[in-house]
Amino acid sequence: MDTADITAAIRNTYLAHSKAKTLEHAEQVTQTALWLADLYHLDPVKVQTAALLHDISVIMTPLEMYELAQKRGMSLDPAEEKYHFLLHQRISRLIAEEQFHLSDPAILSAVECHTTLKKAPAHMTKSYSLQIKSHGTGKASRPGMMN
């Protein structure tokens, strides 16, 4: 699948599951992610793909995420046991791998760790996590943005 096909498939997946608001959020995150990609000289295609996929697991309920994690034998943190939505990063990675057939470690790492990061994250993952954390806070995340 080429980039345009993957992008269309991701968008169609959100819409097929009546998740237009999450798609809108993912597209807004993508704009900020692409700005950071330019600033830090990151691959814009990889950054765009990761940004669009970061919340793709919203197509499942938190309980479905938990059941999938259990079925796969994933080790679960006590917080994930209690608050199943915390699995959304890890499940989004699974969806990226299995539904969209992605294998690029940079994309998968950025999707999987966009909220919590991990020990010694790659530059793309750190940049991506930074923009996710600043997005929607009401604070300017780049020059010219409204507070």
C-alpha positions as CSV (number, residue, x, y, z in Angstrom):
1,M,0.0,0.0,0.0
2,D,1.3,3.4,-0.8
3,T,1.1,6.5,1.5
4,A,-2.1,7.8,-0.1
5,D,-3.8,4.4,0.2
6,I,-2.7,4.0,3.9
7,T,-4.0,7.5,4.7
8,A,-7.3,6.8,3.0
9,A,-7.6,3.4,4.7
10,I,-6.9,5.0,8.2
11,R,-9.5,7.7,7.6
12,N,-12.1,5.3,6.3
13,T,-11.5,3.1,9.4
14,Y,-12.4,6.0,11.7
15,L,-15.4,6.9,9.7
16,A,-16.6,3.3,9.3
17,H,-16.8,3.1,13.1
18,S,-18.5,6.5,13.5
19,K,-15.4,8.1,15.0
20,A,-15.4,11.4,13.0
21,K,-14.5,13.4,16.0
22,T,-11.5,11.2,16.7
23,L,-10.5,11.5,13.1
24,E,-10.7,15.3,13.3
25,H,-8.5,15.1,16.4
26,A,-6.0,12.9,14.7
27,E,-5.9,15.2,11.7
28,Q,-5.2,18.2,14.0
29,V,-2.5,16.3,15.7
30,T,-1.1,15.5,12.3
31,Q,-0.7,19.1,11.4
32,T,1.3,19.8,14.6
33,A,3.3,16.6,14.0
34,L,4.2,17.7,10.5
35,W,5.4,21.0,11.8
36,L,7.6,19.2,14.3
37,A,8.8,16.9,11.6
38,D,10.0,19.9,9.6
39,L,11.6,21.5,12.7
40,Y,13.5,18.3,13.7
41,H,14.1,17.0,10.2
42,L,12.0,13.8,10.6
43,D,10.4,11.8,7.8
44,P,7.1,13.5,7.2
45,V,5.4,10.4,5.8
46,K,6.3,8.4,8.9
47,V,5.2,11.2,11.2
48,Q,1.9,11.7,9.4
49,T,1.2,8.0,9.5
50,A,1.9,7.7,13.2
51,A,-0.1,10.8,14.0
52,L,-3.2,9.5,12.1
53,L,-2.9,6.1,13.8
54,H,-2.1,7.2,17.4
55,D,-5.8,6.8,18.5
56,I,-7.0,4.2,16.0
57,S,-7.9,1.8,18.8
58,V,-10.9,4.1,19.5
59,I,-12.7,1.8,17.1
60,M,-12.8,-0.7,20.0
61,T,-14.4,-0.2,23.4
62,P,-12.0,-0.2,26.4
63,L,-13.3,-3.6,27.4
64,E,-12.7,-5.0,23.9
65,M,-9.1,-3.6,24.1
66,Y,-8.7,-5.4,27.5
67,E,-10.1,-8.7,26.2
68,L,-7.7,-8.5,23.1
69,A,-4.7,-7.8,25.4
70,Q,-5.7,-10.8,27.5
71,K,-6.2,-13.0,24.5
72,R,-2.8,-12.1,23.2
73,G,-1.1,-12.8,26.5
74,M,0.1,-9.2,26.9
75,S,1.5,-8.4,30.3
76,L,-0.7,-5.8,31.9
77,D,0.2,-3.0,34.3
78,P,-2.1,-2.8,37.3
79,A,-3.3,0.6,36.0
80,E,-4.2,-1.1,32.7
81,E,-6.1,-3.8,34.6
82,K,-8.1,-1.1,36.3
83,Y,-8.4,1.5,33.5
84,H,-8.7,-0.5,30.3
85,F,-8.5,2.7,28.1
86,L,-4.8,3.0,29.0
87,L,-4.3,0.1,26.6
88,H,-5.2,2.3,23.7
89,Q,-1.6,3.0,22.8
90,R,-0.6,-0.7,22.7
91,I,-3.7,-1.7,20.9
92,S,-3.3,1.1,18.3
93,R,0.1,-0.4,17.6
94,L,-1.4,-3.8,17.1
95,I,-4.0,-2.4,14.7
96,A,-1.2,-0.5,12.8
97,E,0.7,-3.8,12.4
98,E,-2.2,-6.1,11.7
99,Q,-4.8,-4.1,9.9
100,F,-2.5,-1.7,8.0
101,H,0.4,-4.1,7.7
102,L,2.9,-1.5,9.0
103,S,6.3,-2.7,10.3
104,D,8.4,0.4,10.5
105,P,9.8,0.6,14.1
106,A,9.7,4.4,14.2
107,I,6.0,4.6,13.3
108,L,5.1,1.7,15.6
109,S,7.1,3.1,18.6
110,A,5.5,6.6,18.1
111,V,2.0,5.1,18.1
112,E,2.6,2.8,21.0
113,C,4.3,5.4,23.3
114,H,2.6,8.7,22.3
115,T,1.3,9.3,25.8
116,T,3.7,7.6,28.2
117,L,6.9,7.4,26.3
118,K,9.4,4.6,27.3
119,K,13.0,4.3,28.4
120,A,15.4,5.8,25.8
121,P,12.8,6.7,23.2
122,A,13.8,7.6,19.6
123,H,13.9,11.2,18.6
124,M,10.7,10.8,16.5
125,T,8.9,9.3,19.5
126,K,9.9,12.1,21.8
127,S,8.9,14.8,19.3
128,Y,5.6,13.0,18.7
129,S,4.9,12.6,22.4
130,L,5.7,16.3,22.9
131,Q,3.2,17.5,20.3
132,I,0.5,15.1,21.7
133,K,0.9,16.4,25.2
134,S,0.8,20.0,24.0
135,H,-2.1,19.5,21.6
136,G,-5.4,20.6,23.0
137,T,-4.0,22.3,26.1
138,G,-4.9,25.8,25.0
139,K,-1.2,26.7,25.0
140,A,0.6,27.7,21.9
141,S,2.6,24.8,20.6
142,R,4.2,26.6,17.7
143,P,4.7,30.1,16.6
144,G,1.6,31.9,15.4
145,M,-0.9,29.6,17.2
146,M,-3.6,31.1,19.3
147,N,-3.5,30.7,23.1
